[in-house]
């Protein structure tokens, strides 16, 4: 029984540590980072995402701090009504992930 409790505690701590490493940034903090030149403008980031799927439209965006790296999450819907999830490095605009949503 002690082994199960130890495993559960370790799993809980690991999950909590992972959640603490990634956090959503609010609009004020995102604008501050943009104005400081730490991240690209949201227009440039959206353009980089839309370049991967011409004719698509942006449905949702979110800026996250993941392990000290700013990641811009974008949901797109293309002309065939397919939803795409993209992750971009908010500092460089590099597309890190581009996958069709299930």
N, CA, C and O atoms as a MOPAC input file, in Angstrom:
PM7 MOZYME 1SCF
protein

 N      0.82200 1    -1.19200 1     0.00000 1
 C      0.00000 1     0.00000 1     0.00000 1
 C      0.86900 1     1.26100 1     0.00000 1
 O      0.53000 1     2.26400 1    -0.62700 1
 N      2.00100 1     1.18700 1     0.71900 1
 C      2.90200 1     2.33300 1     0.79200 1
 C      3.46800 1     2.65900 1    -0.59600 1
 O      3.66500 1     3.82800 1    -0.92700 1
 N      3.73000 1     1.62600 1    -1.40400 1
 C      4.27000 1     1.81800 1    -2.75300 1
 C      3.28000 1     2.56000 1    -3.63400 1
 O      3.67400 1     3.43700 1    -4.40300 1
 N      2.00200 1     2.22200 1    -3.53500 1
 C      0.97200 1     2.89600 1    -4.33200 1
 C      0.87100 1     4.36200 1    -3.92300 1
 O      0.76900 1     5.23700 1    -4.78400 1
 N      0.89800 1     4.63600 1    -2.64100 1
 C      0.82400 1     6.01900 1    -2.16300 1
 C      2.03900 1     6.81100 1    -2.63500 1
 O      1.90900 1     7.97200 1    -3.02300 1
 N      3.20000 1     6.20200 1    -2.60500 1
 C      4.41500 1     6.87100 1    -3.06200 1
 C      4.33600 1     7.17900 1    -4.55000 1
 O      4.68300 1     8.28100 1    -4.97400 1
 N      3.88200 1     6.21600 1    -5.34300 1
 C      3.73700 1     6.42900 1    -6.78700 1
 C      2.72500 1     7.52600 1    -7.08700 1
 O      2.95400 1     8.36000 1    -7.96300 1
 N      1.61400 1     7.53200 1    -6.37100 1
 C      0.58400 1     8.55900 1    -6.57400 1
 C      1.13800 1     9.94100 1    -6.23200 1
 O      0.91300 1    10.90000 1    -6.97000 1
 N      1.85300 1    10.04500 1    -5.13000 1
 C      2.44200 1    11.32300 1    -4.73300 1
 C      3.45500 1    11.80100 1    -5.76500 1
 O      3.46700 1    12.98000 1    -6.11600 1
 N      4.29800 1    10.91000 1    -6.25100 1
 C      5.29900 1    11.27800 1    -7.25900 1
 C      4.62900 1    11.73300 1    -8.54900 1
 O      5.05400 1    12.71600 1    -9.15600 1
 N      3.58900 1    11.02800 1    -8.96900 1
 C      2.86600 1    11.41600 1   -10.18800 1
 C      2.21000 1    12.77200 1   -10.02000 1
 O      2.21700 1    13.58000 1   -10.94900 1
 N      1.64700 1    13.03500 1    -8.86200 1
 C      1.00800 1    14.33100 1    -8.59600 1
 C      2.02600 1    15.46500 1    -8.63000 1
 O      1.75200 1    16.52800 1    -9.18800 1
 N      3.18100 1    15.24800 1    -8.04700 1
 C      4.22800 1    16.26700 1    -8.04600 1
 C      4.74100 1    16.53400 1    -9.45700 1
 O      4.96800 1    17.68500 1    -9.83200 1
 N      4.92100 1    15.48100 1   -10.23300 1
 C      5.39200 1    15.62800 1   -11.60500 1
 C      4.37900 1    16.39000 1   -12.44100 1
 O      4.75600 1    17.28000 1   -13.20400 1
 N      3.11200 1    16.06300 1   -12.31400 1
 C      2.06500 1    16.76400 1   -13.04800 1
 C      2.02400 1    18.23100 1   -12.64500 1
 O      1.91700 1    19.10600 1   -13.50400 1
 N      2.10700 1    18.50200 1   -11.37600 1
 C      2.10700 1    19.88600 1   -10.89800 1
 C      3.29900 1    20.65900 1   -11.41600 1
 O      3.16300 1    21.83200 1   -11.76400 1
 N      4.45600 1    20.04100 1   -11.47800 1
 C      5.65800 1    20.70500 1   -11.99200 1
 C      5.49900 1    21.01600 1   -13.47400 1
 O      5.89700 1    22.09200 1   -13.92000 1
 N      4.92600 1    20.09800 1   -14.24700 1
 C      4.71900 1    20.33600 1   -15.67300 1
 C      3.72500 1    21.45800 1   -15.90500 1
 O      3.90900 1    22.26200 1   -16.81900 1
 N      2.67400 1    21.53000 1   -15.09900 1
 C      1.69400 1    22.59400 1   -15.25200 1
 C      2.30500 1    23.94000 1   -14.91600 1
 O      1.95400 1    24.95300 1   -15.52200 1
 N      3.20200 1    23.95900 1   -13.97000 1
 C      3.84100 1    25.21200 1   -13.58100 1
 C      4.81300 1    25.70100 1   -14.65300 1
 O      5.12900 1    26.89000 1   -14.69400 1
 N      5.29000 1    24.81400 1   -15.51500 1
 C      6.25200 1    25.18300 1   -16.54200 1
 C      5.59300 1    25.84800 1   -17.74900 1
 O      6.27900 1    26.52600 1   -18.51400 1
 N      4.30800 1    25.67800 1   -17.93900 1
 C      3.59200 1    26.29500 1   -19.05800 1
 C      2.42300 1    27.09800 1   -18.49200 1
 O      1.61300 1    26.59500 1   -17.71300 1
 N      2.36300 1    28.36800 1   -18.91200 1
 C      1.24700 1    29.19300 1   -18.41300 1
 C      0.76500 1    30.12200 1   -19.51300 1
 O      1.53900 1    30.59500 1   -20.34600 1
 N     -0.53300 1    30.36700 1   -19.48900 1
 C     -1.14000 1    31.30800 1   -20.42700 1
 C     -0.82400 1    32.72400 1   -19.97700 1
 O     -0.81600 1    33.02600 1   -18.78300 1
 N     -0.56600 1    33.58600 1   -20.94900 1
 C     -0.29400 1    34.98300 1   -20.64600 1
 C     -1.52600 1    35.81400 1   -20.95800 1
 O     -2.18300 1    35.60000 1   -21.97700 1
 N     -1.83500 1    36.74600 1   -20.09700 1
 C     -2.97800 1    37.62500 1   -20.29900 1
 C     -2.68000 1    38.68800 1   -21.34200 1
 O     -1.53000 1    38.87000 1   -21.74200 1
 N     -3.71800 1    39.39000 1   -21.78200 1
 C     -3.55500 1    40.39700 1   -22.83500 1
 C     -2.58300 1    41.51200 1   -22.46900 1
 O     -1.81800 1    41.95900 1   -23.32300 1
 N     -2.59500 1    41.96600 1   -21.23200 1
 C     -1.69400 1    43.04900 1   -20.83400 1
 C     -0.23200 1    42.61400 1   -20.92500 1
 O      0.61500 1    43.36100 1   -21.41600 1
 N      0.05700 1    41.40400 1   -20.44900 1
 C      1.42900 1    40.91000 1   -20.50500 1
 C      1.85800 1    40.66000 1   -21.95600 1
 O      3.00000 1    40.93600 1   -22.32400 1
 N      0.95000 1    40.14300 1   -22.76700 1
 C      1.26200 1    39.89900 1   -24.17600 1
 C      1.57900 1    41.21400 1   -24.89300 1
 O      2.52900 1    41.27800 1   -25.67300 1
 N      0.79900 1    42.25200 1   -24.63700 1
 C      1.05500 1    43.55600 1   -25.25900 1
 C      2.37400 1    44.14600 1   -24.77300 1
 O      3.09700 1    44.76400 1   -25.55400 1
 N      2.68900 1    43.96600 1   -23.51600 1
 C      3.95600 1    44.46100 1   -22.97100 1
 C      5.13600 1    43.78400 1   -23.67200 1
 O      6.11000 1    44.44500 1   -24.03100 1
 N      5.04500 1    42.45900 1   -23.86600 1
 C      6.10800 1    41.72500 1   -24.55000 1
 C      6.24400 1    42.16700 1   -26.00300 1
 O      7.35400 1    42.29300 1   -26.52000 1
 N      5.11700 1    42.40100 1   -26.65100 1
 C      5.13700 1    42.87200 1   -28.04000 1
 C      5.76200 1    44.25500 1   -28.12600 1
 O      6.61900 1    44.50000 1   -28.97400 1
 N      5.33900 1    45.15400 1   -27.25500 1
 C      5.85000 1    46.52300 1   -27.26500 1
 C      7.34100 1    46.58400 1   -26.93700 1
 O      8.04500 1    47.47300 1   -27.41600 1
 N      7.82400 1    45.64600 1   -26.12500 1
 C      9.24100 1    45.59400 1   -25.76400 1
 C     10.08300 1    44.95100 1   -26.86100 1
 O     11.31200 1    44.97300 1   -26.79600 1
 N      9.42000 1    44.37300 1   -27.87700 1
 C     10.15100 1    43.70700 1   -28.95100 1
 C     10.57900 1    42.29700 1   -28.60100 1
 O     11.37200 1    41.69200 1   -29.32300 1
 N     10.06800 1    41.76900 1   -27.51000 1
 C     10.39900 1    40.40900 1   -27.08500 1
 C      9.74000 1    39.38000 1   -27.98600 1
 O     10.31200 1    38.32500 1   -28.26100 1
 N      8.52900 1    39.69200 1   -28.44800 1
 C      7.81300 1    38.81500 1   -29.38300 1
 C      7.40900 1    39.64400 1   -30.60000 1
 O      7.36400 1    40.87300 1   -30.54700 1
 N      7.11600 1    38.94500 1   -31.69900 1
 C      6.63300 1    39.60800 1   -32.91000 1
 C      5.22600 1    40.14300 1   -32.68100 1
 O      4.55000 1    39.75600 1   -31.72800 1
 N      4.79900 1    41.02600 1   -33.55600 1
 C      3.42600 1    41.52100 1   -33.48100 1
 C      2.46600 1    40.36800 1   -33.76800 1
 O      2.81100 1    39.40000 1   -34.44600 1
 N      1.28300 1    40.49700 1   -33.24700 1
 C      0.27300 1    39.45100 1   -33.45200 1
 C     -0.10600 1    39.36000 1   -34.92600 1
 O     -0.43700 1    38.28000 1   -35.41600 1
 N     -0.05900 1    40.48300 1   -35.63100 1
 C     -0.35900 1    40.47800 1   -37.06700 1
 C      0.66200 1    39.63500 1   -37.81700 1
 O      0.29000 1    38.84900 1   -38.68800 1
 N      1.95300 1    39.78600 1   -37.49200 1
 C      2.99800 1    39.01100 1   -38.16100 1
 C      2.88200 1    37.52900 1   -37.82400 1
 O      3.07900 1    36.67200 1   -38.68500 1
 N      2.56500 1    37.23700 1   -36.58100 1
 C      2.40100 1    35.83800 1   -36.18900 1
 C      1.20600 1    35.21000 1   -36.90400 1
 O      1.28500 1    34.07100 1   -37.36300 1
 N      0.10200 1    35.95100 1   -36.99800 1
 C     -1.06600 1    35.43600 1   -37.72200 1
 C     -0.73800 1    35.24600 1   -39.20300 1
 O     -1.16100 1    34.26000 1   -39.80600 1
 N      0.01000 1    36.17900 1   -39.79300 1
 C      0.40800 1    36.05100 1   -41.19700 1
 C      1.23900 1    34.79400 1   -41.41500 1
 O      1.04900 1    34.09400 1   -42.41000 1
 N      2.15700 1    34.50000 1   -40.50100 1
 C      2.98800 1    33.30100 1   -40.61400 1
 C      2.13400 1    32.04300 1   -40.54500 1
 O      2.37700 1    31.08300 1   -41.27700 1
 N      1.13800 1    32.04400 1   -39.67100 1
 C      0.24700 1    30.88300 1   -39.56000 1
 C     -0.61100 1    30.74500 1   -40.81000 1
 O     -0.77100 1    29.64400 1   -41.33700 1
 N     -1.16500 1    31.86200 1   -41.29000 1
 C     -2.03500 1    31.82100 1   -42.47300 1
 C     -1.26600 1    31.46400 1   -43.74100 1
 O     -1.85200 1    30.94500 1   -44.69100 1
 N      0.02500 1    31.73100 1   -43.77000 1
 C      0.83900 1    31.36400 1   -44.93200 1
 C      0.89200 1    29.84800 1   -45.10900 1
 O      1.08000 1    29.36200 1   -46.22400 1
 N      0.73000 1    29.11200 1   -44.03400 1
 C      0.71300 1    27.64600 1   -44.10700 1
 C     -0.61200 1    27.12100 1   -44.66400 1
 O     -0.67000 1    26.00500 1   -45.18100 1
 N     -1.67300 1    27.92500 1   -44.55800 1
 C     -3.00900 1    27.50900 1   -45.00400 1
 C     -3.70800 1    28.69600 1   -45.66400 1
 O     -4.60400 1    29.29900 1   -45.07200 1
 N     -3.29800 1    29.03200 1   -46.89400 1
 C     -3.90500 1    30.17900 1   -47.58800 1
 C     -5.42700 1    30.04200 1   -47.67600 1
 O     -5.95000 1    28.96400 1   -47.95700 1
 N     -6.11500 1    31.13700 1   -47.43300 1
 C     -7.57400 1    31.14100 1   -47.49100 1
 C     -8.23000 1    30.78200 1   -46.16900 1
 O     -9.44700 1    30.89900 1   -46.03100 1
 N     -7.43900 1    30.34500 1   -45.19400 1
 C     -8.00300 1    30.01200 1   -43.88300 1
 C     -8.25900 1    31.29600 1   -43.09700 1
 O     -7.81300 1    32.37700 1   -43.47900 1
 N     -8.98200 1    31.15200 1   -42.00000 1
 C     -9.23500 1    32.29100 1   -41.12500 1
 C     -8.83200 1    31.90800 1   -39.69700 1
 O     -8.92500 1    30.74800 1   -39.29500 1
 N     -8.39100 1    32.89800 1   -38.96100 1
 C     -7.98700 1    32.69000 1   -37.56800 1
 C     -9.24500 1    32.60800 1   -36.71200 1
 O    -10.09800 1    33.49500 1   -36.75900 1
 N     -9.35200 1    31.53800 1   -35.93200 1
 C    -10.49900 1    31.37900 1   -35.04000 1
 C    -10.16000 1    31.69300 1   -33.58900 1
 O    -10.99400 1    32.22200 1   -32.85400 1
 N     -8.93100 1    31.36600 1   -33.17200 1
 C     -8.55900 1    31.59100 1   -31.77700 1
 C     -7.04300 1    31.67300 1   -31.67500 1
 O     -6.32300 1    30.98800 1   -32.40100 1
 N     -6.56700 1    32.51600 1   -30.76700 1
 C     -5.13200 1    32.62200 1   -30.51500 1
 C     -4.88200 1    32.65700 1   -29.01800 1
 O     -5.75700 1    33.00800 1   -28.22600 1
 N     -3.66600 1    32.28400 1   -28.65500 1
 C     -3.28700 1    32.27500 1   -27.25400 1
 C     -1.76300 1    32.36000 1   -27.17200 1
 O     -1.05800 1    31.73100 1   -27.96200 1
 N     -1.27000 1    33.12500 1   -26.23400 1
 C      0.16800 1    33.22500 1   -26.00600 1
 C      0.49500 1    32.51600 1   -24.70600 1
 O     -0.13500 1    32.76200 1   -23.67800 1
 N      1.49100 1    31.63100 1   -24.75800 1
 C      1.88900 1    30.86600 1   -23.58400 1
 C      3.38000 1    31.02100 1   -23.33300 1
 O      4.16500 1    31.23700 1   -24.25700 1
 N      3.74400 1    30.90900 1   -22.09900 1
 C      5.14900 1    30.82900 1   -21.69600 1
 C      5.39100 1    29.36500 1   -21.36800 1
 O      4.92100 1    28.86700 1   -20.34500 1
 N      6.12700 1    28.67400 1   -22.23800 1
 C      6.41500 1    27.25500 1   -22.03900 1
 C      7.90400 1    27.08700 1   -21.80800 1
 O      8.71000 1    27.23300 1   -22.72800 1
 N      8.25800 1    26.78000 1   -20.57500 1
 C      9.65100 1    26.53000 1   -20.22300 1
 C     10.54400 1    27.70200 1   -20.61300 1
 O     11.67100 1    27.50100 1   -21.06400 1
 N     10.04300 1    28.93300 1   -20.43900 1
 C     10.82400 1    30.12100 1   -20.73800 1
 C     10.81400 1    30.53700 1   -22.20100 1
 O     11.52700 1    31.46600 1   -22.58000 1
 N     10.02600 1    29.87400 1   -23.02200 1
 C      9.91600 1    30.19700 1   -24.45400 1
 C      8.47600 1    30.62900 1   -24.72400 1
 O      7.53400 1    29.96100 1   -24.29800 1
 N      8.30800 1    31.74600 1   -25.43200 1
 C      6.96400 1    32.23800 1   -25.73000 1
 C      6.43800 1    31.53400 1   -26.97500 1
 O      7.04200 1    31.58800 1   -28.04700 1
 N      5.29500 1    30.87300 1   -26.80500 1
 C      4.67200 1    30.09800 1   -27.88400 1
 C      3.31400 1    30.70900 1   -28.18800 1
 O      2.49400 1    30.92100 1   -27.29500 1
 N      3.09500 1    30.98500 1   -29.46400 1
 C      1.82700 1    31.55400 1   -29.94000 1
 C      1.01400 1    30.40500 1   -30.53800 1
 O      1.39300 1    29.82600 1   -31.55700 1
 N     -0.09300 1    30.08900 1   -29.89800 1
 C     -0.99100 1    29.02100 1   -30.35200 1
 C     -2.08700 1    29.63500 1   -31.22400 1
 O     -2.70300 1    30.63200 1   -30.84800 1
 N     -2.32200 1    29.03400 1   -32.38600 1
 C     -3.31500 1    29.56000 1   -33.32300 1
 C     -4.20200 1    28.41900 1   -33.81000 1
 O     -3.71600 1    27.35200 1   -34.18700 1
 N     -5.50200 1    28.66200 1   -33.79600 1
 C     -6.45900 1    27.73300 1   -34.41700 1
 C     -6.96400 1    28.39100 1   -35.68900 1
 O     -7.44700 1    29.52300 1   -35.67100 1
 N     -6.84500 1    27.66200 1   -36.79600 1
 C     -7.31900 1    28.14300 1   -38.09300 1
 C     -8.42400 1    27.23400 1   -38.59700 1
 O     -8.50300 1    26.06200 1   -38.22900 1
 N     -9.27900 1    27.79300 1   -39.44700 1
 C    -10.28200 1    26.98800 1   -40.16200 1
 C    -10.10700 1    27.30700 1   -41.63300 1
 O    -10.19100 1    28.46300 1   -42.04600 1
 N     -9.85600 1    26.24500 1   -42.43600 1
 C     -9.59900 1    26.47900 1   -43.85600 1
 C    -10.90400 1    26.49300 1   -44.65500 1
 O    -11.99000 1    26.32400 1   -44.10000 1
 N    -10.77800 1    26.69900 1   -45.96200 1
 C    -11.95900 1    26.82800 1   -46.82800 1
 C    -12.74500 1    25.52800 1   -46.95300 1
 O    -13.89000 1    25.54300 1   -47.40500 1
 N    -12.14600 1    24.40000 1   -46.55800 1
 C    -12.85100 1    23.10900 1   -46.54900 1
 C    -13.43600 1    22.80300 1   -45.17400 1
 O    -13.86800 1    21.68000 1   -44.91400 1
 N    -13.44800 1    23.81000 1   -44.28900 1
 C    -13.97200 1    23.69400 1   -42.93000 1
 C    -13.15200 1    22.75200 1   -42.05000 1
 O    -13.67000 1    22.18500 1   -41.08800 1
 N    -11.86700 1    22.58600 1   -42.38400 1
 C    -10.96000 1    21.77100 1   -41.57900 1
 C    -10.26200 1    22.69300 1   -40.58800 1
 O     -9.79200 1    23.77100 1   -40.95200 1
 N    -10.19900 1    22.26300 1   -39.34300 1
 C     -9.54400 1    23.05900 1   -38.31600 1
 C     -8.09000 1    22.61600 1   -38.16900 1
 O     -7.79200 1    21.42200 1   -38.16600 1
 N     -7.19400 1    23.58800 1   -38.04900 1
 C     -5.76000 1    23.35800 1   -37.90500 1
 C     -5.27200 1    24.00800 1   -36.62000 1
 O     -5.67700 1    25.12100 1   -36.28200 1
 N     -4.40200 1    23.30600 1   -35.90800 1
 C     -3.76400 1    23.83600 1   -34.70800 1
 C     -2.29200 1    24.06000 1   -35.01800 1
 O     -1.57600 1    23.13600 1   -35.40400 1
 N     -1.85400 1    25.29600 1   -34.84400 1
 C     -0.46800 1    25.64600 1   -35.08900 1
 C      0.14300 1    26.22100 1   -33.82500 1
 O     -0.53600 1    26.86000 1   -33.02100 1
 N      1.43400 1    25.98400 1   -33.66400 1
 C      2.21200 1    26.58500 1   -32.59100 1
 C      3.40600 1    27.26800 1   -33.24400 1
 O      4.12100 1    26.66000 1   -34.04000 1
 N      3.61600 1    28.52800 1   -32.90400 1
 C      4.72100 1    29.29400 1   -33.45900 1
 C      5.59900 1    29.82600 1   -32.33400 1
 O      5.11500 1    30.15200 1   -31.25000 1
 N      6.88300 1    29.90700 1   -32.60700 1
 C      7.78900 1    30.59300 1   -31.69000 1
 C      7.43900 1    32.07300 1   -31.80300 1
 O      7.59000 1    32.65800 1   -32.87600 1
 N      6.98200 1    32.67800 1   -30.73500 1
 C      6.48400 1    34.06000 1   -30.78900 1
 C      7.60800 1    35.07700 1   -31.00300 1
 O      7.33900 1    36.21800 1   -31.37900 1
 N      8.83500 1    34.68800 1   -30.77500 1
 C      9.96200 1    35.59000 1   -30.97300 1
 C     10.40600 1    35.62100 1   -32.43500 1
 O     10.78000 1    36.67300 1   -32.95300 1
 N     10.36400 1    34.45200 1   -33.10200 1
 C     10.88700 1    34.34500 1   -34.46700 1
 C      9.81800 1    34.13500 1   -35.53400 1
 O     10.04700 1    34.42300 1   -36.70800 1
 N      8.65900 1    33.63700 1   -35.13200 1
 C      7.61000 1    33.31400 1   -36.08800 1
 C      7.75100 1    31.92400 1   -36.68600 1
 O      6.95000 1    31.53500 1   -37.53600 1
 N      8.76000 1    31.16600 1   -36.25700 1
 C      8.96700 1    29.80700 1   -36.76600 1
 C      7.77800 1    28.92500 1   -36.38600 1
 O      7.34200 1    28.91800 1   -35.23500 1
 N      7.26100 1    28.18300 1   -37.36400 1
 C      6.15600 1    27.25700 1   -37.10400 1
 C      6.74300 1    25.99600 1   -36.47000 1
 O      7.56000 1    25.30000 1   -37.07200 1
 N      6.31100 1    25.72600 1   -35.25400 1
 C      6.80500 1    24.57500 1   -34.50100 1
 C      5.89900 1    23.36200 1   -34.65500 1
 O      6.35700 1    22.22200 1   -34.58000 1
 N      4.63100 1    23.61200 1   -34.86600 1
 C      3.65200 1    22.52500 1   -35.01800 1
 C      2.56100 1    23.01100 1   -35.96100 1
 O      2.12800 1    24.16100 1   -35.89600 1
 N      2.12900 1    22.11900 1   -36.83000 1
 C      1.04600 1    22.39600 1   -37.76700 1
 C      0.30500 1    21.08800 1   -37.96800 1
 O      0.73200 1    20.24000 1   -38.75100 1
 N     -0.79500 1    20.92400 1   -37.26700 1
 C     -1.51200 1    19.65300 1   -37.35000 1
 C     -3.01400 1    19.87800 1   -37.45700 1
 O     -3.57200 1    20.84400 1   -36.93700 1
 N     -3.62600 1    18.95100 1   -38.14500 1
 C     -5.07800 1    18.99600 1   -38.30400 1
 C     -5.69600 1    18.59600 1   -36.97500 1
 O     -5.25900 1    17.63700 1   -36.33800 1
 N     -6.72600 1    19.34800 1   -36.55900 1
 C     -7.41300 1    19.07500 1   -35.30600 1
 C     -8.36500 1    17.90300 1   -35.52000 1
 O     -9.00700 1    17.78700 1   -36.56400 1
 N     -8.44000 1    17.04700 1   -34.52300 1
 C     -9.33600 1    15.88000 1   -34.60300 1
 C    -10.76500 1    16.25300 1   -34.31900 1
 O    -11.64500 1    15.39200 1   -34.34500 1

